């Protein structure tokens, strides 16, 4: 069983004492500006490092984000504030950013048509958000975003070829939520809306941001790495504070007053039996109702960025390969998308292609290399065989040219990672359940937690609605729980933190 969390913000167990009963309250640590508040904090982390799903790997002199690459929203976003503080480099793709599109036969779609298709696709997605906000009460729970796309394409009277290409381009949505668009709930599509403003690609990676957030906390807490939690037992006596005992895989039993569980939703889905007493029925239902995506990434680094045009502005940042039929390596014709990291701002640019894959495609690709040594020839050969049919269609490629052969491959494997909950992050899927499913109420139930038992939840799956599934959401959720725990001990608000509401 995994330990606390692989969420970005925290993996913390808080031993709290009521300051009215304990003349020497222990030190409470929860982010910058709160260390003087008089509570002691222990962080139990199942891995040998901090950060969870926010993690980097170095290869051939380059640093790669294995977890999030983006900052979602630029209006009052604390992660953007921290990024600015550490001088992070970002890229904001504009609406007219060049996009290369290849049809199902592998032929390039002309740039003018590609831009038109992109405008149609994102226009329908915007319309879907509006439709959902206006009609969510009456939308059947089994209706998907793809169902909406099909009806809109028909209503627009598009010709057969354009309709086909738009529906194929719509598959890009899977790379945002980690599962195919056919599973995306239209009824709860509004939960996928993000903070207002731009979406920024973090060219310099999350490394310095993670370091900035962790620096202050790690200087004041008891951090226990390689500590895998197996059980959480809460005892509550009348008119007394709860007592929570945490058991670990090593046989240790640790006693705390309060426990904040920041493990991923995927972990909760597999480990509800680890809590004693059983979690309340509304929280069990919430854990079962909310879905957990499968987004993976594969980075291919080359000697040079052979695909770059002489004029960098003519080079596409994104390339999309629509339901390919030209390779046996892709048995279901999954659409594939990649990002050119050679198009990032200096000094972050490097000759690397980042491929996003999701859902069943991600499952297939990770199965190709499961249990293989990432440094082995077989590992690189299998990944190259799968992705070569795509990068070989980029401009200037020559199969005989050494500079067109990858020299490094970095691939994620979150869905086979116990501590990541065997997946990536929260998503909201269609439902055929006989009982009524209200995913917004489920999120609120997880946020509420079990304060009477001294058990609280934090992480991207408990975030404000505008930040679910994001680093910002995980950060905010940790702050929100800190405020609530402080209030429970009559300590008042914490410095620099306010209770967040949707």
N, C-alpha and C positions, 0 to 999 in steps of 0.2 A: 504493500500500500504506500502511496505517495505521502509526503509530508504536507506542509501547509499549502503552498501556492506556487504557481508559476505565473501569477499575474504580475504586472509591471510594478505595482506600488509596494506591497508589503507581504511578508510572511511572518506575522507577529502574534505572539501570545502575550497578553497584557495581564500581569498580576496587579490587581488594583485593591486598594484598601479605602474604606470609607473614612475620609478625613475627620468626620465627627466622632469616629470610634477609635481611630488609630492616631496617636499623637505624633508619630513619625511616618507619614505616608511615603511609600516608595516612589521612585522617580518614573514619570510618565514620558515616554519618548514617542513622538509621532510626527516627524517632519520638522522642518526648520522652525525655530522660535518656540518650541514647546518643551524643551528639555528641563526647564526650571520648574515644571508643574508638579513634581513630587510623586512620580510613579515609576516603578521599575518595569523594564520590558525585556522579554526574552524572545528572540526570533528563532524558530525551529525551521530549518531549511533542508529539504530532502536531498538537494544536489550538493555538489562540492563548490558551488559558486552562488552568488546572488543574481537576481535579475529575472529568473524564470524564462518566460517567452521573449523577453527583451534580451537578446544575446547576439554577440558578434563572433565571427571567425576570420582569422587572417590567412591569406593564401597569396603567394607570389607578390608579397608586398602590398596587397590591397586588403581593406577591411570590408566585410560583408555583414549586413544585418540578416540574421536568420529569422528573426521575428518581424515586427512592424517596420515598414519603410516610410510611412507617411505620417504627417500631422494633419488631422482632419478638422478644418475650420480655423479661421484666423481671428474671429471676433471673441475677445475675452477668453482666450485659450491659455491656461497656465503652462502647458507644455511648450507652446510657442514662446512664452516669456522666458522660460528656462533656456530654450534653444538660442534665443537672442543673447542671453547672459553669457553663454559659453561660446559665443561666436560660431554657432553651427551654420553650415551652408545648406541652403534649400533651393529647390527649383519649383516654380509654379507653372505648370503646363497651361498655356492659354487655350481658349476654345478653338483657335485656328492652328494649333500645333499640328505639324504634318504627321500623318498616320499612314503607314503602309498596310494595305489589305491584300491578301491573296485568297483567291476563290478556292472552291473545293477541288479543283484540278491543279492547284498550285500556281495559277497564272496571276500576275499582278493586276489589280484593279486600278484604272487610271486615277490620278490624284484628285481630280475634280469630282469624280464619282464617289471616291472614298470619303471625301469631306462631306458630300451630300448625304451619304449613308450614315455617317457619324452624327450629323445634325439631326437626321430623322430618328435615329436610335435614342439619343439623349433627350430629344424632344418628347418622345413617347414615355421615357422614364420619368421626366418631369410631370407629364400629364398623369401618369400613374400615381405619383405622390398626391397630386391635387384631387384626383378621383377618390383615392383612399381616404384622405382627410374629410372629404365631403360625404362619403357614402359608407364608411367603414362599418356602421351598425348593420347595414343590410347586405354586405358582401358575404357570400357563402364562404365558410372556412376552408373549403377544398379548392377555391379558385386561386390560380397562381398568377404571377407576374407575366408568364408566357401566355396564359389565356388572354390577358389584357392586351399584350402585344398583337396577338392574332386578330382580335376584334378591331384594334386600331388600324392595323395594316389594311384590313378589309374596308373599314370606313373611309380611309383616305383614298381608296380607289387606285392604289399603286399597281403598276404592271406586274406580271408574274415574276420576272427576273428581279426587279427591285424588291418586291415583297419577300422573295426567297433570301436575298442578301441581307435585308434588314433583320429578318428572324434569325439568320445565322449570326449576325453581328451582336444581336441581343444576348448571345451566350457569354459575352464579356462580363455580364453582371455576376456570373459565378465566381469571377476572380475578386470581387468585392466582398462577397459573403461566404465564400468557401464551399458552396454547394451549387448545383445546376439551377438555372433560372426556373426550370419546371417545378422546383420545390419551394421557390420563394412565395411566401404568403402575400396575396394582394390585400387581404383584410387587415393585416398587421404590417403592411409595407411602410407605414408612417414611422414605425420604430427604427427603420433604417436611415431616417433623416439625420444629418449631422449638424454640428455647429455651423452657423453662418460664416461665409467667407470662402477663402480659397482652400484647396487641398494641396499641401506642399510635400514634394518628395524630399526626404531628408538625405541629401547628397553626402553629408559627412557622417552619417549613421547616428544611431542613438547612443553610442558609447559615452560621449561626454555628458549627455543629458542624464543618463543613468548614474554616472559617477557623481554628478553634482547633487542629485537627490539623495544618493546613498551616503555621501561623505559625512554629513552632519549626524545622521541617524546611527551609523556604524561606530561612531566614536563614543556613543553613550549607551549602547545596548549589549546584552549578552547574546551574541550570534553563535548558534550551534549548527554548523554545516553537517552534511551527511547524516542528518537526523530524520529518520522516516517515521511518521506518526501512524499508529495502527488503530487507536481507539481514543474517543473523547467522551468522558463520563462526567455528567453534571449532576450535582446534588444540591437540592434547595430545601432549606428548613424555614419554618415560619418565622418571619420578622428578622431574618438573618440574610447576609449576602450569600449569593451562590458560591459553591466551591466546584472547581472543574479540575479533573485529573486527566492528564494526557499521557497515554502509553506509547512507547516507541518500539521500533523493531529490535532494538538492543535489549529490551526488557526493562528499561527505565520507566519510572512513573513520576511525573512531574505535576505538582499542585499549583494551581493558579486561581485567581479570583474571577478573571474574565478571559475569554479566548476569542480572538478574531480569526476566523477561518478565511483565508484568501486563496485557497486552492481553486483551480479552474472548474468551471461547470462540468466539464467532462469527467473530472475526478469525482465530483459529487454524484453524478449519475451512477457510478460504479460502487460508491462507498457510503450510501445512506445508512447501511447497517452498522457503520463504525461509530454511530452516535448513540449514547445511552443517557436518558431515555430516548425513544424514537423521536425524530423530528416531527413537528406538528404536520397534520395531513395537508394543510395548504402549502407548506414548504415542499413536502414530498411531491405533491402534484406539480408545483412550479418547476422543480428540478426535472421531472419527467416530461413536461410540456415543452419547455424551451429547448431548442435544438443547438447542436454544437457542430460547427463547420470543419471542413478538411481542406485548408489551403496549404500548399507546399510551394517551394521555390527552388529553382535550379539555376546556378550561375555558371556560365561558360566563359572562361577568359582565354583570349587569343594573343599571339605575339603583337599584333597590331589590330586596330579596328578597321578591318578590310571593307566594311560596309559603308564607311563614311564617304560622302560626296566631297568634291573639291571645295565646294562652298558649304560649310557646316550647317547653314540655315536651310539647305536643301535636303538635309538628312532627317529621316523620320525618327522621332523619339520612341514611338510605339509601332509595333508590327503585329498584325492579327492574321492568323491562318484559320480560315473558316472551314470547319467540318471536313478535314482533308480525306480524300479518297485515294491518294497517290502513295500511301505507305501502309505496309502490312503491320508496321510496328504500333499503329494506332487502330486497334480492332473495332472500336465503336465510333471512330471519326470525331473524337472530341476536339473542339476548337482550342487553339493554343495562342497565347499572347506573350510577347516579350518586350522588354524595355532596353534601349541602348544606353548603357552607363557611360559610353564614350561621349554622349551628348550632355552630360552633367557639367555644371560650372567648374572651372579650374579653381583649386587644384584637385578636385575630387574625381575628375573624369578618368576613366581607365577602359581598356579594350575588352569590355565584358558585356555579355548579353544576359539579362535576367529574365527567365521564363517563369510565369505564374501558371500553376495548374491547380485544379480544385476537384472536390468530390470523387467520383469513380475514376477519373483520369489520374488524380493524385494517388489514389489507392493502388492503381495499376503500376504507376511508375515506381512508387516506393517498394512494391512487391518485387520488382525486377532486381533490386539491389539489397533486399532485406538479408541481414546476417553476413553481408559481404564487407570486407575491409575497405573503407573509402580510399585507401592508398593502393588498392590492388588494380591490376590491369583489367580484370573482369568487371569490376565496378565501373570504371571509366568507359569501357567498351559498351556495356549495356546502356548506359545513359547516352552516350554518343550515338548509338544506333537508333535510339528513340527520337532524339532531337535534331540529328543531322538533316533529315528531310525538310526541316524548317529553316535553319540558318543557312543551308545551302542555296536557298532561293533569294537570299539577300543580295544586293548589288555587289559586283566585283568578286563574287565567290569563284574560286577555282579549286577543284578537288585535288589537283596535283600541286598546288601551292602550299608550302609549309606554313605560311602565315595565315592560312585559312583553316588550320587544324588546331583544336583547343589544346592549351598547355596546362589548364587547371580547371577542375570542376568542383563546385561546392553545392551540395544538395541538402535540403532540410528533410526531417523525418518525424515531424510532430505527431502524426497519427499512430506511430509506433512507440511513442514516448510516454511512459507511465506518468511521469511528473507533469506532463502537459495535458493530462487527461485524455490522451489519445486523439488529439485534434488541435484546432487553432483558436477559435473564438466563437462567441454567441451569434446565432442566426435565427431567423424566424420563418418557419416552414408551414406549408399547408397542413391541414388536419382533416382526417375523416373520422375522428373520435366521436363516439355516441354522446359523450358528455360535452357540455359547453366549455370551450377553451378561451380564456381571456389572458393573452400573453402579457398585456400591460399590468394586469393585476398580479400575475405570477412574478414579474420583476419586482413589484412593490412588496410582495410577500418575502422574497429573498432579502431585499433591503432591510425590512423590519427585523429579520432574524429571530432569535429567541433570547431577548435580553433578560427575561425572568430566569433563564437557565444559565446566564453568563456566557452565551454563545452568540456571536455576531458574524455576519458575512460581509466580505468586501471583494472587489474585483470588477473586471469589465462587465460581468453579467449582472451587477447590482448598480450600475451607473445611472445617472440621469438619462432620460430617454434620448436626448440629443447626442449622447456620447457612448452609447452601448457598443461593445465590441472594439473599443479604441483605447489607446494608451491614456489619453486624457480622461476617459471614463474610469479607468482603473485608479488613476491618481485622485480624481474627485471622490470616488467611493471611499478610499482610505481616509480622506479628510473628513467626510461626512460621518463615518463611524467614530473617528476620534472625538468629534464634537459631541456626539451622543453619549459616548462613554464618560467624557468629562462632565456632561450635564447630569449623568446618573449619580456622580459623586459630588454634586453641588460645587463643581470647580469652575463653572461658567465657561464661556467660549474660549477657544485656544487662539493664541496669537497668529494672525495671518490667515485664520480659517473662519469660514462662515458656513452655516448649514445650507446645503444645496437643495433646491427644489426644482421640479420639472417646469 
